[in-house]
């Protein structure tokens, strides 16, 4: 996931939650957001 820009990662997360996509996919996105210190923007 290092190839994704922060903005693209955040957009992907927002859309994944809105579309109620697979929980495992959302968890993976949350872990990457957390690793990049971006997860706090959503919680």
C-alpha positions as a LaTeX table, in Angstrom:
\begin{tabular}{lrrr}
\hline
Residue & $x$ (\AA) & $y$ (\AA) & $z$ (\AA) \\
\hline
Unk1 & 0.00 & 0.00 & 0.00 \\
Unk2 & 2.97 & 2.32 & 0.09 \\
Unk3 & 2.22 & 3.34 & $-3.50$ \\
Unk4 & $-1.08$ & 4.95 & $-2.48$ \\
Unk5 & $-0.99$ & 8.63 & $-1.65$ \\
Unk6 & $-2.40$ & 9.62 & 1.72 \\
Unk7 & $-5.31$ & 11.38 & 0.04 \\
Unk8 & $-6.17$ & 8.36 & $-2.09$ \\
Unk9 & $-5.94$ & 6.08 & 0.94 \\
Unk10 & $-8.29$ & 8.31 & 2.94 \\
Unk11 & $-10.75$ & 8.51 & 0.03 \\
Unk12 & $-10.66$ & 4.74 & $-0.38$ \\
Unk13 & $-11.38$ & 4.27 & 3.32 \\
Unk14 & $-14.32$ & 6.69 & 3.31 \\
Unk15 & $-15.87$ & 5.05 & 0.26 \\
Unk16 & $-15.29$ & 1.54 & 1.60 \\
Unk17 & $-17.17$ & 2.42 & 4.78 \\
Unk18 & $-19.97$ & 4.19 & 2.87 \\
Unk19 & $-20.39$ & 1.21 & 0.55 \\
Unk20 & $-20.24$ & $-1.22$ & 3.48 \\
Unk21 & $-17.47$ & $-3.23$ & 1.83 \\
Unk22 & $-15.82$ & $-6.28$ & 3.37 \\
Unk23 & $-14.86$ & $-5.77$ & 7.02 \\
Unk24 & $-11.43$ & $-7.28$ & 6.46 \\
Unk25 & $-10.71$ & $-4.78$ & 3.68 \\
Unk26 & $-11.81$ & $-1.89$ & 5.89 \\
Unk27 & $-9.65$ & $-3.20$ & 8.74 \\
Unk28 & $-6.66$ & $-3.35$ & 6.40 \\
Unk29 & $-7.27$ & 0.26 & 5.39 \\
Unk30 & $-7.62$ & 1.28 & 9.05 \\
Unk31 & $-4.32$ & $-0.38$ & 9.90 \\
Unk32 & $-2.58$ & 1.44 & 7.07 \\
Unk33 & $-4.17$ & 4.75 & 8.06 \\
Unk34 & $-2.99$ & 4.16 & 11.62 \\
Unk35 & 0.51 & 3.27 & 10.45 \\
Unk36 & 0.63 & 6.59 & 8.60 \\
Unk37 & $-0.81$ & 8.45 & 11.61 \\
Unk38 & $-3.90$ & 9.40 & 9.60 \\
Unk39 & $-6.53$ & 7.28 & 11.36 \\
Unk40 & $-7.24$ & 9.98 & 13.98 \\
Unk41 & $-8.92$ & 12.10 & 11.28 \\
Unk42 & $-11.83$ & 9.66 & 11.24 \\
Unk43 & $-12.23$ & 8.89 & 14.95 \\
\hline
\end{tabular}
